[in-house]
Amino acid sequence: MRPVPSSEGIQARAVDLEVGGNAMTPDEVTLSEGDQATFNITTDRPVDLHLHGYDLTEEVSPGEPAELSFEANITGRFEIEEEQSHTELGTLLVEPR
């Protein structure tokens, strides 16, 4: 009998991100490898949010919350930026499990 890979500790993580001006709150999000992540994003202005490393982009408009879901399967530190201006808003840190 082969051992079954353990998914112990893998979590569904919902994180509220608020973009205001050229900043994001919180400015750093930490996940563990394998977590199922959902970013619930609000903003005070139109923003094309880009998550480097995962190459994910989400358009967010004021008053219209957006959701960005992904599996945190790449470890490392990744910039979260406003795509049009290339302004760094924050960081995603995915730690090895």
MOPAC internal coordinates of N, CA, C and O (Angstrom, degrees):
PM7 1SCF
backbone

  N    0.0000 0     0.00 0     0.00 0    0    0    0
  C    1.4586 1     0.00 0     0.00 0    1    0    0
  C    1.5221 1   108.78 1     0.00 0    2    1    0
  O    1.2310 1   120.87 1   -52.71 1    3    2    1
  N    1.3424 1   115.94 1   127.29 1    3    2    1
  C    1.4573 1   120.75 1   179.60 1    5    3    2
  C    1.5187 1   109.96 1   -84.17 1    6    5    3
  O    1.2310 1   120.39 1   -36.19 1    7    6    5
  N    1.3277 1   116.85 1   143.81 1    7    6    5
  C    1.4695 1   118.69 1   177.30 1    9    7    6
  C    1.5266 1   110.07 1   -66.02 1   10    9    7
  O    1.2310 1   120.96 1   -36.15 1   11   10    9
  N    1.3079 1   115.77 1   143.85 1   11   10    9
  C    1.4588 1   121.78 1   177.09 1   13   11   10
  C    1.5199 1   107.83 1   -88.02 1   14   13   11
  O    1.2310 1   119.85 1   -51.51 1   15   14   13
  N    1.3437 1   117.90 1   128.49 1   15   14   13
  C    1.4703 1   118.70 1   178.33 1   17   15   14
  C    1.5244 1   110.31 1   -56.29 1   18   17   15
  O    1.2310 1   121.12 1   -41.63 1   19   18   17
  N    1.2879 1   115.46 1   138.37 1   19   18   17
  C    1.4602 1   120.56 1  -178.12 1   21   19   18
  C    1.5175 1   110.69 1   -86.38 1   22   21   19
  O    1.2310 1   120.92 1   -45.59 1   23   22   21
  N    1.3170 1   115.84 1   134.41 1   23   22   21
  C    1.4609 1   120.20 1   173.11 1   25   23   22
  C    1.5262 1   108.94 1  -106.96 1   26   25   23
  O    1.2310 1   121.28 1  -163.17 1   27   26   25
  N    1.3312 1   115.16 1    16.83 1   27   26   25
  C    1.4614 1   120.29 1  -178.43 1   29   27   26
  C    1.5227 1   110.97 1   -58.05 1   30   29   27
  O    1.2310 1   121.26 1   -47.50 1   31   30   29
  N    1.2999 1   115.20 1   132.50 1   31   30   29
  C    1.4508 1   120.72 1   177.09 1   33   31   30
  C    1.5135 1   114.13 1    92.48 1   34   33   31
  O    1.2310 1   119.98 1   165.36 1   35   34   33
  N    1.3377 1   117.65 1   -14.64 1   35   34   33
  C    1.4653 1   119.47 1   178.29 1   37   35   34
  C    1.5196 1   108.16 1   -69.23 1   38   37   35
  O    1.2310 1   121.13 1   -47.08 1   39   38   37
  N    1.3149 1   115.44 1   132.92 1   39   38   37
  C    1.4554 1   120.17 1  -174.38 1   41   39   38
  C    1.5215 1   111.11 1  -127.30 1   42   41   39
  O    1.2310 1   121.80 1   -25.75 1   43   42   41
  N    1.3163 1   114.15 1   154.25 1   43   42   41
  C    1.4583 1   120.63 1   166.69 1   45   43   42
  C    1.5263 1   105.28 1   -89.14 1   46   45   43
  O    1.2310 1   120.63 1   -58.61 1   47   46   45
  N    1.3145 1   116.40 1   121.39 1   47   46   45
  C    1.4616 1   120.89 1  -175.47 1   49   47   46
  C    1.5171 1   110.30 1  -119.67 1   50   49   47
  O    1.2310 1   120.52 1   -59.84 1   51   50   49
  N    1.3101 1   116.61 1   120.16 1   51   50   49
  C    1.4654 1   122.15 1   174.63 1   53   51   50
  C    1.5281 1   107.39 1  -103.96 1   54   53   51
  O    1.2310 1   120.89 1   -51.73 1   55   54   53
  N    1.3165 1   115.90 1   128.27 1   55   54   53
  C    1.4605 1   121.49 1  -177.79 1   57   55   54
  C    1.5265 1   108.37 1  -126.45 1   58   57   55
  O    1.2310 1   120.79 1   -54.39 1   59   58   57
  N    1.3300 1   116.10 1   125.61 1   59   58   57
  C    1.4618 1   120.95 1   176.14 1   61   59   58
  C    1.5235 1   108.79 1   -86.03 1   62   61   59
  O    1.2310 1   120.55 1   -58.10 1   63   62   61
  N    1.3317 1   116.55 1   121.90 1   63   62   61
  C    1.4639 1   122.23 1   177.82 1   65   63   62
  C    1.5163 1   108.39 1  -115.52 1   66   65   63
  O    1.2310 1   120.99 1   -48.89 1   67   66   65
  N    1.3246 1   115.71 1   131.11 1   67   66   65
  C    1.4624 1   120.86 1   178.15 1   69   67   66
  C    1.5229 1   108.65 1  -119.29 1   70   69   67
  O    1.2310 1   121.11 1   -58.55 1   71   70   69
  N    1.3392 1   115.49 1   121.45 1   71   70   69
  C    1.4590 1   120.98 1   178.35 1   73   71   70
  C    1.5196 1   107.75 1  -101.64 1   74   73   71
  O    1.2310 1   121.18 1   -56.46 1   75   74   73
  N    1.3399 1   115.34 1   123.54 1   75   74   73
  C    1.4578 1   121.74 1   178.01 1   77   75   74
  C    1.5120 1   108.59 1  -137.18 1   78   77   75
  O    1.2310 1   120.52 1   -57.34 1   79   78   77
  N    1.3215 1   116.62 1   122.66 1   79   78   77
  C    1.4651 1   119.17 1  -176.03 1   81   79   78
  C    1.5143 1   109.33 1    63.75 1   82   81   79
  O    1.2310 1   120.48 1    53.16 1   83   82   81
  N    1.3269 1   116.68 1  -126.84 1   83   82   81
  C    1.4669 1   121.16 1   178.67 1   85   83   82
  C    1.5183 1   111.45 1  -110.46 1   86   85   83
  O    1.2310 1   120.41 1  -146.23 1   87   86   85
  N    1.3352 1   116.83 1    33.77 1   87   86   85
  C    1.4597 1   120.83 1  -178.80 1   89   87   86
  C    1.5264 1   110.03 1  -136.85 1   90   89   87
  O    1.2310 1   121.15 1   -20.45 1   91   90   89
  N    1.3194 1   115.40 1   159.55 1   91   90   89
  C    1.4591 1   122.76 1   178.50 1   93   91   90
  C    1.5211 1   108.66 1  -127.45 1   94   93   91
  O    1.2310 1   120.78 1   -40.67 1   95   94   93
  N    1.3247 1   116.12 1   139.33 1   95   94   93
  C    1.4603 1   121.30 1   176.96 1   97   95   94
  C    1.5176 1   108.32 1  -121.12 1   98   97   95
  O    1.2310 1   119.55 1   -55.25 1   99   98   97
  N    1.3319 1   118.47 1   124.75 1   99   98   97
  C    1.4672 1   126.76 1    -5.97 1  101   99   98
  C    1.5264 1   109.69 1   -70.62 1  102  101   99
  O    1.2310 1   120.65 1   -20.59 1  103  102  101
  N    1.3339 1   116.37 1   159.41 1  103  102  101
  C    1.4594 1   119.39 1  -177.28 1  105  103  102
  C    1.5243 1   112.74 1   -85.66 1  106  105  103
  O    1.2310 1   120.26 1   170.74 1  107  106  105
  N    1.3532 1   117.10 1    -9.26 1  107  106  105
  C    1.4680 1   121.01 1   174.86 1  109  107  106
  C    1.5212 1   108.89 1  -141.37 1  110  109  107
  O    1.2310 1   121.26 1   -45.10 1  111  110  109
  N    1.3309 1   115.19 1   134.90 1  111  110  109
  C    1.4614 1   122.44 1   177.69 1  113  111  110
  C    1.5202 1   106.88 1  -119.15 1  114  113  111
  O    1.2310 1   120.43 1   -50.26 1  115  114  113
  N    1.3480 1   116.79 1   129.74 1  115  114  113
  C    1.4541 1   121.28 1   179.24 1  117  115  114
  C    1.5262 1   109.01 1  -114.30 1  118  117  115
  O    1.2310 1   121.29 1   -51.77 1  119  118  117
  N    1.3348 1   115.15 1   128.23 1  119  118  117
  C    1.4586 1   122.59 1   177.20 1  121  119  118
  C    1.5195 1   108.72 1  -126.96 1  122  121  119
  O    1.2310 1   120.93 1   -15.02 1  123  122  121
  N    1.3271 1   115.82 1   164.98 1  123  122  121
  C    1.4584 1   121.30 1   172.91 1  125  123  122
  C    1.5214 1   108.70 1  -103.61 1  126  125  123
  O    1.2310 1   121.01 1   -32.52 1  127  126  125
  N    1.3116 1   115.67 1   147.48 1  127  126  125
  C    1.4560 1   121.44 1   179.46 1  129  127  126
  C    1.5235 1   110.37 1   -52.06 1  130  129  127
  O    1.2310 1   120.67 1   -49.35 1  131  130  129
  N    1.3236 1   116.33 1   130.65 1  131  130  129
  C    1.4524 1   121.81 1   178.65 1  133  131  130
  C    1.5181 1   114.24 1    95.87 1  134  133  131
  O    1.2310 1   119.90 1   165.93 1  135  134  133
  N    1.3404 1   117.79 1   -14.07 1  135  134  133
  C    1.4618 1   120.05 1   178.93 1  137  135  134
  C    1.5277 1   110.26 1   -61.16 1  138  137  135
  O    1.2310 1   121.17 1   -35.10 1  139  138  137
  N    1.3186 1   115.36 1   144.90 1  139  138  137
  C    1.4586 1   122.06 1   172.27 1  141  139  138
  C    1.5285 1   106.00 1   -92.23 1  142  141  139
  O    1.2310 1   120.52 1   -68.05 1  143  142  141
  N    1.3146 1   116.61 1   111.95 1  143  142  141
  C    1.4600 1   121.17 1  -172.91 1  145  143  142
  C    1.5225 1   111.30 1  -106.26 1  146  145  143
  O    1.2310 1   121.38 1   -37.71 1  147  146  145
  N    1.3214 1   114.97 1   142.29 1  147  146  145
  C    1.4551 1   121.80 1   170.64 1  149  147  146
  C    1.5183 1   107.51 1  -132.20 1  150  149  147
  O    1.2310 1   120.84 1   -60.80 1  151  150  149
  N    1.3309 1   116.00 1   119.20 1  151  150  149
  C    1.4488 1   121.53 1   174.08 1  153  151  150
  C    1.5210 1   107.54 1   -94.07 1  154  153  151
  O    1.2310 1   120.34 1   -58.05 1  155  154  153
  N    1.3295 1   116.96 1   121.95 1  155  154  153
  C    1.4594 1   123.18 1   174.12 1  157  155  154
  C    1.5213 1   106.13 1   -98.24 1  158  157  155
  O    1.2310 1   120.48 1   -70.28 1  159  158  157
  N    1.3310 1   116.69 1   109.72 1  159  158  157
  C    1.4636 1   121.93 1  -167.33 1  161  159  158
  C    1.5218 1   111.03 1  -110.34 1  162  161  159
  O    1.2310 1   121.16 1   -49.45 1  163  162  161
  N    1.3367 1   115.39 1   130.55 1  163  162  161
  C    1.4600 1   121.97 1   171.08 1  165  163  162
  C    1.5237 1   107.50 1  -124.38 1  166  165  163
  O    1.2310 1   120.97 1   -23.90 1  167  166  165
  N    1.3415 1   115.75 1   156.10 1  167  166  165
  C    1.4589 1   119.72 1  -177.21 1  169  167  166
  C    1.5236 1   110.68 1  -150.74 1  170  169  167
  O    1.2310 1   121.53 1   -21.47 1  171  170  169
  N    1.3304 1   114.67 1   158.53 1  171  170  169
  C    1.4655 1   120.16 1   177.96 1  173  171  170
  C    1.5245 1   112.07 1   -96.68 1  174  173  171
  O    1.2310 1   120.29 1   179.32 1  175  174  173
  N    1.3386 1   117.05 1    -0.68 1  175  174  173
  C    1.4644 1   122.75 1  -179.52 1  177  175  174
  C    1.5322 1   107.92 1  -154.89 1  178  177  175
  O    1.2310 1   119.49 1   -17.63 1  179  178  177
  N    1.3237 1   118.58 1   162.37 1  179  178  177
  C    1.4641 1   119.70 1   177.07 1  181  179  178
  C    1.5300 1   110.54 1   -61.59 1  182  181  179
  O    1.2310 1   120.61 1   -47.65 1  183  182  181
  N    1.3261 1   116.44 1   132.35 1  183  182  181
  C    1.4621 1   121.64 1  -177.02 1  185  183  182
  C    1.5273 1   109.23 1  -140.80 1  186  185  183
  O    1.2310 1   120.87 1   -43.21 1  187  186  185
  N    1.3409 1   115.94 1   136.79 1  187  186  185
  C    1.4602 1   122.02 1   166.79 1  189  187  186
  C    1.5205 1   105.48 1  -102.11 1  190  189  187
  O    1.2310 1   120.65 1   -78.93 1  191  190  189
  N    1.3291 1   116.37 1   101.07 1  191  190  189
  C    1.4648 1   122.11 1  -176.99 1  193  191  190
  C    1.5237 1   108.74 1   -84.38 1  194  193  191
  O    1.2310 1   120.33 1   -51.84 1  195  194  193
  N    1.3432 1   116.97 1   128.16 1  195  194  193
  C    1.4642 1   121.63 1  -179.09 1  197  195  194
  C    1.5176 1   109.59 1  -121.44 1  198  197  195
  O    1.2310 1   120.84 1   -53.38 1  199  198  197
  N    1.3424 1   116.00 1   126.62 1  199  198  197
  C    1.4664 1   122.43 1   176.80 1  201  199  198
  C    1.5201 1   107.97 1  -101.55 1  202  201  199
  O    1.2310 1   120.92 1   -74.23 1  203  202  201
  N    1.3328 1   115.85 1   105.77 1  203  202  201
  C    1.4608 1   121.52 1   179.69 1  205  203  202
  C    1.5270 1   110.05 1   -65.36 1  206  205  203
  O    1.2310 1   120.67 1   -22.12 1  207  206  205
  N    1.3161 1   116.32 1   157.88 1  207  206  205
  C    1.4603 1   121.69 1  -179.96 1  209  207  206
  C    1.5101 1   111.76 1    84.77 1  210  209  207
  O    1.2310 1   120.73 1   138.32 1  211  210  209
  N    1.3184 1   116.21 1   -41.68 1  211  210  209
  C    1.4632 1   121.82 1   177.47 1  213  211  210
  C    1.5274 1   110.48 1  -100.23 1  214  213  211
  O    1.2310 1   120.46 1   168.32 1  215  214  213
  N    1.3266 1   116.73 1   -11.68 1  215  214  213
  C    1.4580 1   124.55 1  -179.54 1  217  215  214
  C    1.5272 1   111.87 1    50.61 1  218  217  215
  O    1.2310 1   121.07 1  -130.13 1  219  218  217
  N    1.3242 1   115.55 1    49.87 1  219  218  217
  C    1.4603 1   122.33 1   178.15 1  221  219  218
  C    1.5213 1   109.09 1  -110.86 1  222  221  219
  O    1.2310 1   120.73 1   -41.07 1  223  222  221
  N    1.3245 1   116.22 1   138.93 1  223  222  221
  C    1.4549 1   121.45 1   178.96 1  225  223  222
  C    1.5194 1   108.90 1  -131.49 1  226  225  223
  O    1.2310 1   120.83 1   -38.18 1  227  226  225
  N    1.3200 1   116.01 1   141.82 1  227  226  225
  C    1.4708 1   121.26 1   178.23 1  229  227  226
  C    1.5158 1   108.60 1  -138.14 1  230  229  227
  O    1.2310 1   120.73 1   -52.60 1  231  230  229
  N    1.3335 1   116.21 1   127.40 1  231  230  229
  C    1.4624 1   121.21 1   174.43 1  233  231  230
  C    1.5221 1   108.38 1   -82.86 1  234  233  231
  O    1.2310 1   120.90 1   -49.23 1  235  234  233
  N    1.3275 1   115.89 1   130.77 1  235  234  233
  C    1.4606 1   120.83 1  -179.63 1  237  235  234
  C    1.5225 1   108.65 1  -128.61 1  238  237  235
  O    1.2310 1   121.12 1   -47.74 1  239  238  237
  N    1.3223 1   115.46 1   132.26 1  239  238  237
  C    1.4652 1   121.34 1   178.43 1  241  239  238
  C    1.5218 1   109.72 1  -113.68 1  242  241  239
  O    1.2310 1   119.96 1   -30.05 1  243  242  241
  N    1.3276 1   117.68 1   149.95 1  243  242  241
  C    1.4625 1   120.27 1   177.53 1  245  243  242
  C    1.5333 1   109.80 1   -58.15 1  246  245  243
  O    1.2310 1   121.00 1   -42.57 1  247  246  245
  N    1.3198 1   115.69 1   137.43 1  247  246  245
  C    1.4568 1   121.03 1   177.90 1  249  247  246
  C    1.5144 1   114.02 1    76.46 1  250  249  247
  O    1.2310 1   119.86 1  -178.89 1  251  250  249
  N    1.3417 1   117.88 1     1.11 1  251  250  249
  C    1.4597 1   122.06 1   178.58 1  253  251  250
  C    1.5238 1   109.11 1  -129.11 1  254  253  251
  O    1.2310 1   119.93 1   -94.71 1  255  254  253
  N    1.3385 1   117.74 1    85.29 1  255  254  253
  C    1.4640 1   120.55 1  -179.20 1  257  255  254
  C    1.5310 1   111.03 1   -54.71 1  258  257  255
  O    1.2310 1   121.26 1   -36.15 1  259  258  257
  N    1.3299 1   115.19 1   143.85 1  259  258  257
  C    1.4561 1   121.74 1   179.40 1  261  259  258
  C    1.5314 1   109.06 1  -120.19 1  262  261  259
  O    1.2310 1   121.40 1   -19.36 1  263  262  261
  N    1.3330 1   114.93 1   160.64 1  263  262  261
  C    1.4533 1   121.13 1  -178.97 1  265  263  262
  C    1.5235 1   108.84 1  -127.64 1  266  265  263
  O    1.2310 1   120.94 1   -47.06 1  267  266  265
  N    1.3260 1   115.81 1   132.94 1  267  266  265
  C    1.4600 1   121.98 1   176.63 1  269  267  266
  C    1.5255 1   106.90 1  -124.65 1  270  269  267
  O    1.2310 1   120.47 1   -66.78 1  271  270  269
  N    1.3393 1   116.70 1   113.22 1  271  270  269
  C    1.4669 1   121.51 1  -177.70 1  273  271  270
  C    1.5240 1   110.33 1  -114.43 1  274  273  271
  O    1.2310 1   121.22 1   -38.20 1  275  274  273
  N    1.3412 1   115.28 1   141.80 1  275  274  273
  C    1.4656 1   120.64 1  -179.89 1  277  275  274
  C    1.5220 1   109.37 1  -163.81 1  278  277  275
  O    1.2310 1   121.01 1   -17.27 1  279  278  277
  N    1.3414 1   115.67 1   162.73 1  279  278  277
  C    1.4550 1   121.13 1   172.73 1  281  279  278
  C    1.5236 1   107.43 1   -94.48 1  282  281  279
  O    1.2310 1   120.59 1   -52.29 1  283  282  281
  N    1.3170 1   116.49 1   127.71 1  283  282  281
  C    1.4683 1   121.94 1  -178.98 1  285  283  282
  C    1.5324 1   108.84 1   -79.06 1  286  285  283
  O    1.2310 1   120.81 1  -105.96 1  287  286  285
  N    1.3325 1   116.06 1    74.04 1  287  286  285
  C    1.4660 1   120.23 1  -174.19 1  289  287  286
  C    1.5268 1   113.39 1  -104.19 1  290  289  287
  O    1.2310 1   119.97 1  -174.97 1  291  290  289
  N    1.3304 1   117.67 1     5.03 1  291  290  289
  C    1.4621 1   121.95 1   176.56 1  293  291  290
  C    1.5293 1   106.91 1  -120.54 1  294  293  291
  O    1.2310 1   120.56 1   -59.55 1  295  294  293
  N    1.3322 1   116.53 1   120.45 1  295  294  293
  C    1.4655 1   119.14 1  -179.06 1  297  295  294
  C    1.5248 1   110.44 1   -84.81 1  298  297  295
  O    1.2310 1   121.66 1   -25.82 1  299  298  297
  N    1.3224 1   114.42 1   154.18 1  299  298  297
  C    1.4575 1   120.36 1   177.73 1  301  299  298
  C    1.5097 1   111.33 1   135.76 1  302  301  299
  O    1.2310 1   121.43 1    10.19 1  303  302  301
  N    1.3235 1   114.86 1  -169.81 1  303  302  301
  C    1.4663 1   123.01 1   179.82 1  305  303  302
  C    1.5238 1   107.44 1  -113.13 1  306  305  303
  O    1.2310 1   120.83 1   -54.40 1  307  306  305
  N    1.3405 1   116.01 1   125.60 1  307  306  305
  C    1.4539 1   120.98 1  -173.31 1  309  307  306
  C    1.5233 1   110.76 1  -127.88 1  310  309  307
  O    1.2310 1   121.30 1   -43.76 1  311  310  309
  N    1.3131 1   115.12 1   136.24 1  311  310  309
  C    1.4567 1   122.23 1   179.29 1  313  311  310
  C    1.5292 1   109.93 1   -75.95 1  314  313  311
  O    1.2310 1   121.13 1   -41.47 1  315  314  313
  N    1.3179 1   115.45 1   138.53 1  315  314  313
  C    1.4642 1   122.28 1   170.07 1  317  315  314
  C    1.5201 1   104.97 1  -109.82 1  318  317  315
  O    1.2310 1   120.42 1   -60.41 1  319  318  317
  N    1.3392 1   116.81 1   119.59 1  319  318  317
  C    1.4541 1   118.83 1  -173.62 1  321  319  318
  C    1.5185 1   112.29 1  -131.62 1  322  321  319
  O    1.2310 1   121.97 1   -17.44 1  323  322  321
  N    1.3208 1   113.83 1   162.56 1  323  322  321
  C    1.4558 1   121.83 1   171.23 1  325  323  322
  C    1.5229 1   104.73 1   -84.37 1  326  325  323
  O    1.2310 1   120.49 1   -66.17 1  327  326  325
  N    1.3203 1   116.66 1   113.83 1  327  326  325
  C    1.4626 1   123.09 1  -169.37 1  329  327  326
  C    1.5259 1   113.47 1   -58.81 1  330  329  327
  O    1.2310 1   119.57 1   135.11 1  331  330  329
  N    1.3226 1   118.42 1   -44.89 1  331  330  329
  C    1.4618 1   121.00 1  -174.57 1  333  331  330
  C    1.5287 1   112.85 1   -65.73 1  334  333  331
  O    1.2310 1   120.40 1   135.34 1  335  334  333
  N    1.3264 1   116.84 1   -44.66 1  335  334  333
  C    1.4682 1   120.30 1  -176.57 1  337  335  334
  C    1.5313 1   112.81 1   -95.82 1  338  337  335
  O    1.2310 1   120.28 1   172.71 1  339  338  337
  N    1.3348 1   117.08 1    -7.29 1  339  338  337
  C    1.4697 1   122.80 1  -176.32 1  341  339  338
  C    1.5288 1   111.89 1    59.47 1  342  341  339
  O    1.2310 1   120.92 1  -148.96 1  343  342  341
  N    1.3313 1   115.85 1    31.04 1  343  342  341
  C    1.4592 1   121.31 1   178.20 1  345  343  342
  C    1.5188 1   109.74 1   -86.11 1  346  345  343
  O    1.2310 1   120.50 1   -54.40 1  347  346  345
  N    1.3416 1   116.65 1   125.60 1  347  346  345
  C    1.4573 1   120.14 1   177.49 1  349  347  346
  C    1.5249 1   108.69 1   -72.96 1  350  349  347
  O    1.2310 1   121.03 1   -55.77 1  351  350  349
  N    1.3370 1   115.63 1   124.23 1  351  350  349
  C    1.4592 1   121.15 1   179.52 1  353  351  350
  C    1.5151 1   112.09 1   -98.91 1  354  353  351
  O    1.2310 1   120.47 1   147.57 1  355  354  353
  N    1.3243 1   116.71 1   -32.43 1  355  354  353
  C    1.4580 1   120.64 1  -176.69 1  357  355  354
  C    1.5185 1   110.81 1  -174.80 1  358  357  355
  O    1.2310 1   121.58 1    11.31 1  359  358  357
  N    1.3454 1   114.57 1  -168.69 1  359  358  357
  C    1.4518 1   121.41 1  -174.58 1  361  359  358
  C    1.5229 1   110.54 1  -137.01 1  362  361  359
  O    1.2310 1   121.37 1   -38.13 1  363  362  361
  N    1.3301 1   114.99 1   141.87 1  363  362  361
  C    1.4601 1   122.14 1   169.47 1  365  363  362
  C    1.5117 1   107.44 1  -107.38 1  366  365  363
  O    1.2310 1   120.32 1   -52.25 1  367  366  365
  N    1.3285 1   116.99 1   127.75 1  367  366  365
  C    1.4512 1   123.15 1   175.50 1  369  367  366
  C    1.5265 1   107.93 1  -114.08 1  370  369  367
  O    1.2310 1   120.42 1   -60.35 1  371  370  369
  N    1.3374 1   116.80 1   119.65 1  371  370  369
  C    1.4655 1   121.66 1   177.31 1  373  371  370
  C    1.5202 1   106.81 1  -112.48 1  374  373  371
  O    1.2310 1   121.06 1   -66.35 1  375  374  373
  N    1.3454 1   115.57 1   113.65 1  375  374  373
  C    1.4575 1   121.56 1  -175.97 1  377  375  374
  C    1.5323 1   110.04 1   -93.89 1  378  377  375
  O    1.2310 1   120.51 1   -36.04 1  379  378  377
  N    1.3573 1   116.62 1   143.96 1  379  378  377
  C    1.4675 1   119.11 1   176.93 1  381  379  378
  C    1.5235 1   111.58 1   -60.13 1  382  381  379
  O    1.2310 1   120.73 1   -34.88 1  383  382  381
  N    1.3049 1   116.20 1   145.12 1  383  382  381
  C    1.4654 1   120.56 1   179.04 1  385  383  382
  C    1.5088 1   109.31 1   -82.24 1  386  385  383
  O    1.2310 1   120.10 1   180.00 1  387  386  385

